[in-house]
Amino acid sequence: MLVFALSGFVHLTANDLQVSIRLYNEEVFFPDSSIYVHVQVQNSSAESIQFRLADDRLFNLDFNVTGPDNRHLERTREFTIRRATNQVFFRTVVLEPGERFSFVERLSDYVIFSRPDVYTVRAHFHPNLSRGHDASGSGTPLLSNTITLAIRPGYTTAVRQEMRFEALAEEELRRVRLSPDEVVTTMIESLRQSNWDQFFLNLNLEKIFRQAPERDRRFRALGEAQQIQEILRFRTSLMDAPGSQDQELVMVPDHFEILETNYSPTEGRVTVMMYYDYDRFRERKRYTFLFERRNGFWEIIGYQVVNLPNEARNQ
């Protein structure tokens, strides 16, 4: 839909829609880094809610970024030019109570980080869309939580790579150093409890997604931002199973048994028997999880499933 005048506002408050943000790519950032922010909009009311979502998220979103001196960072030239247009393609999104909608935006497309410092970031979400640099006439925006962003001084490529490695290692200390078979056990137990953060902790979603050749070909043709969006959609589809293409990865077994574990210093393989109980029979599947060791932690990078003959259950 092409819009030349934005009218007929949808009146929403923070009690209706809740907007939250977090850094999508947790790592060391420099003034020229591509910094991505994960944005989530959730219906917190008891009724269905509609809002307008622009194809170019810039017409829904703005970021208030300030340094220690409380000065707002300058907008990028691209932001100013794109916001100046009155032509906006959008669609209507309907969220039922409790439903969420997520997307990822590159913060460095919105503001200019000209020097290293510690910044605070807050998103302004416009459910009615916004026009112009100041978004005037677009209604009151919904405000997100505030996050902290540290920008380090620039260094040579070698030094920067070393700093990124150290930061990743420090971040991943939140993980527990588990053997491959312990990773599988923890993943299955997390799945049983619907603890998605724990479930995804040791999954390399990009490599799992790209183990399908047709998806890998499509993925390689995308730009960096589109690739991130694709992985984010894949994560959401797994949580929304059984409709996902990889629904076998998130099928909750009634019982499981680790059959075999093999690993070298860098690669591993764990074979697991999964049992799914029904009224008159028990379904059996043999899973083989493929592992790779990165920064001292084992990650699942792929899996294979073999369907075995069902077993009759004693009544």
C-alpha positions in Angstrom: 0.0 0.0 0.0 1.4 3.4 -0.9 0.6 6.2 1.5 0.8 9.9 0.9 -0.9 11.2 4.0 -0.9 9.4 7.3 -4.3 9.8 9.0 -6.7 7.8 11.1 -4.3 7.1 14.0 -4.5 4.0 16.0 -4.5 5.2 19.7 -2.2 2.9 21.6 -0.4 3.2 24.9 2.5 1.5 26.6 -0.1 -0.6 28.5 -1.4 -1.9 25.1 1.9 -2.5 23.3 5.2 -3.1 25.1 8.4 -2.4 23.1 11.7 -3.9 24.3 15.2 -3.8 22.8 18.4 -5.7 23.2 21.7 -5.9 21.4 21.5 -8.6 18.8 25.2 -9.1 18.2 26.9 -9.0 21.6 30.5 -8.3 21.0 33.2 -5.6 21.1 32.0 -2.5 19.2 34.1 0.2 17.5 33.0 3.5 16.0 32.7 1.9 12.5 31.1 -1.3 13.7 27.7 -2.6 12.4 25.6 -2.6 15.5 22.3 -4.5 15.3 19.4 -4.1 17.8 16.7 -6.7 18.3 13.3 -5.0 18.6 10.2 -6.8 20.1 6.7 -5.5 20.1 4.2 -7.4 22.4 0.5 -7.1 22.9 0.1 -6.7 26.6 -3.7 -6.0 26.5 -6.6 -8.4 26.7 -7.8 -7.4 23.1 -6.5 -7.8 19.6 -4.3 -4.8 18.5 -3.6 -3.5 15.0 -0.8 -1.2 14.1 1.0 -0.2 10.9 4.3 -1.7 10.0 6.3 0.0 7.3 8.4 -2.0 4.8 11.2 0.4 5.8 11.2 0.1 9.6 12.7 3.5 9.8 9.2 4.9 9.5 8.2 3.0 12.7 11.4 3.4 14.6 13.7 5.9 16.0 16.6 5.7 18.5 17.4 8.1 21.2 21.2 7.6 21.8 23.0 9.8 24.4 26.5 9.9 25.8 27.6 10.7 29.3 27.2 14.4 28.6 23.5 13.7 27.8 24.0 15.0 24.2 22.0 13.2 21.5 24.0 11.6 18.8 23.8 13.1 15.3 21.5 11.3 12.8 23.0 9.7 9.7 22.6 11.4 6.4 20.7 8.3 5.1 18.2 8.5 8.0 17.5 12.2 7.3 17.0 11.6 3.6 14.7 8.6 3.9 12.6 10.1 6.7 11.9 13.2 4.5 9.7 11.3 2.0 5.9 11.1 2.3 5.7 7.9 0.4 5.5 4.9 2.7 4.7 1.3 2.0 3.2 -0.4 5.0 0.9 -3.3 6.0 -1.4 -3.8 9.0 -0.2 -6.2 11.7 -2.6 -7.8 14.1 -1.4 -9.1 17.4 -3.6 -11.2 19.6 -3.2 -10.9 23.4 0.2 -12.1 24.4 1.6 -12.3 20.9 4.9 -10.7 19.9 6.4 -9.4 16.7 10.2 -9.1 16.4 12.7 -7.6 13.9 16.3 -6.5 13.8 17.6 -3.1 12.8 21.1 -1.7 12.3 21.6 1.1 14.9 24.5 2.5 12.9 22.0 3.3 10.1 20.2 5.7 12.4 23.0 7.5 14.3 26.6 8.3 13.9 29.1 7.0 16.5 32.0 9.3 15.9 34.0 8.6 19.1 34.4 5.8 21.7 32.3 6.2 24.8 29.5 4.5 26.8 26.1 5.3 25.4 22.5 4.8 26.5 20.0 3.6 23.8 16.2 3.8 23.8 13.9 3.1 21.0 10.9 5.2 20.0 8.3 3.1 18.2 5.6 4.8 16.1 2.6 2.4 15.6 1.0 5.0 13.3 4.2 5.5 11.3 6.2 8.7 11.3 7.1 11.4 8.8 9.9 13.9 8.7 13.0 14.2 10.8 11.2 15.0 14.0 8.2 12.6 13.4 5.8 15.4 14.1 2.1 14.7 13.5 2.7 11.0 14.0 1.2 10.7 17.5 3.1 9.9 20.7 5.7 7.1 20.3 5.9 4.1 22.5 9.2 4.0 24.5 11.3 0.9 25.0 13.6 0.0 27.9 17.0 1.6 28.0 20.2 -0.4 27.2 23.9 0.5 27.5 26.3 0.3 24.6 30.1 0.6 25.0 32.1 1.8 21.9 35.8 1.0 22.1 38.6 3.0 20.5 39.7 1.9 17.0 42.7 -0.4 16.7 44.5 -2.3 14.0 42.7 -5.3 12.5 44.9 -7.8 14.5 44.3 -6.1 17.8 40.5 -5.7 17.1 40.2 -9.4 16.3 42.0 -10.3 19.6 39.7 -8.0 21.6 36.6 -9.5 19.9 37.8 -13.0 20.9 38.4 -12.0 24.5 34.9 -10.4 24.7 33.2 -13.4 23.2 35.0 -15.7 25.6 34.0 -13.5 28.5 30.4 -13.4 27.4 30.3 -17.2 27.0 31.5 -17.8 30.5 27.8 -17.5 31.3 27.6 -20.9 29.7 28.6 -24.0 31.6 31.5 -25.9 30.1 29.7 -29.2 29.2 30.8 -32.2 27.3 28.8 -32.9 24.1 26.5 -35.5 25.7 25.8 -33.1 28.6 25.0 -30.4 26.1 22.4 -32.7 24.5 20.9 -33.7 27.8 20.6 -30.0 28.9 19.1 -29.1 25.6 16.4 -31.8 25.8 15.6 -31.0 29.4 15.3 -27.3 28.5 12.9 -28.2 25.7 10.8 -30.1 28.1 10.5 -27.0 30.3 10.0 -24.6 27.4 13.1 -22.8 28.5 14.0 -21.4 25.1 16.9 -19.2 26.1 18.6 -22.3 27.6 17.6 -24.4 24.7 19.2 -22.1 22.1 22.3 -21.5 24.2 24.5 -24.2 22.6 22.8 -24.2 19.2 24.6 -22.6 16.2 21.4 -21.6 14.5 23.1 -20.3 11.4 24.9 -23.6 10.7 21.8 -25.6 11.5 19.7 -23.5 9.2 22.3 -23.8 6.4 22.6 -27.5 6.5 19.7 -27.7 4.1 21.3 -27.0 0.6 18.3 -25.0 -0.7 18.3 -22.7 2.3 22.1 -22.3 2.2 21.9 -21.1 -1.5 19.2 -18.6 -0.6 21.1 -17.5 2.5 24.3 -16.8 0.6 22.5 -14.5 -1.8 21.3 -12.3 1.0 22.9 -9.2 2.5 24.2 -9.1 6.0 21.1 -7.5 7.5 18.8 -9.9 5.6 20.8 -12.9 6.8 20.3 -11.8 10.4 16.5 -11.4 9.8 16.5 -14.9 8.2 18.1 -16.5 11.3 15.8 -14.6 13.6 12.7 -15.9 11.6 14.2 -19.4 11.8 14.5 -19.1 15.6 10.9 -17.9 15.9 9.7 -20.8 13.6 11.3 -23.3 15.9 9.5 -21.9 18.9 6.2 -22.0 16.9 6.6 -25.7 16.0 5.1 -28.1 14.9 4.8 -26.0 11.8 8.5 -25.4 11.3 10.6 -27.1 8.7 12.9 -28.4 11.5 10.1 -29.5 13.8 12.0 -32.7 14.7 14.6 -30.6 16.4 12.0 -29.4 18.9 9.8 -32.5 19.3 9.6 -33.2 23.1 10.5 -36.9 23.8 8.9 -38.8 26.7 12.1 -40.6 27.2 15.6 -40.5 25.7 18.8 -42.4 25.9 22.4 -41.4 25.0 23.7 -44.2 22.8 27.2 -43.0 21.8 29.5 -40.0 22.2 32.6 -39.4 20.1 34.7 -36.3 20.0 38.1 -34.9 19.2 39.5 -31.6 20.5 37.5 -29.7 17.8 34.6 -31.9 16.6 32.1 -34.2 18.1 29.1 -36.5 17.5 26.4 -37.7 19.9 23.8 -40.4 19.0 20.6 -40.3 21.0 17.5 -42.6 21.0 14.3 -40.6 21.4 11.0 -42.2 22.4 7.6 -40.7 21.9 4.7 -42.4 23.6 1.2 -42.7 22.2 -1.8 -44.7 23.3 -1.0 -48.0 21.6 2.6 -47.6 20.4 5.9 -45.9 21.0 7.6 -44.0 18.2 11.4 -44.2 18.0 13.8 -41.9 16.4 17.6 -42.0 16.3 19.2 -38.6 16.4 22.8 -37.8 15.6 23.9 -34.3 16.7 27.0 -32.9 15.2 29.3 -30.7 17.3 32.0 -28.1 16.8 34.1 -26.6 19.6 34.4 -22.8 19.6 36.2 -20.7 22.2 36.2 -23.7 24.5 32.4 -24.4 24.3 30.7 -27.2 22.4 28.0 -26.1 19.9 25.5 -28.2 18.0 26.0 -27.3 14.3 23.8 -29.9 12.7 21.7 -33.0 13.2 20.4 -36.1 11.4 17.3 -38.1 12.2 16.5 -41.8 11.4 13.0 -43.0 11.9 13.0 -46.5 13.4 10.1 -49.1 13.6 7.5 -48.3 16.2 7.1 -50.5 19.3 3.8 -51.7 20.7 3.1 -50.5 24.2 1.7 -52.7 27.0 -1.8 -51.6 28.0 
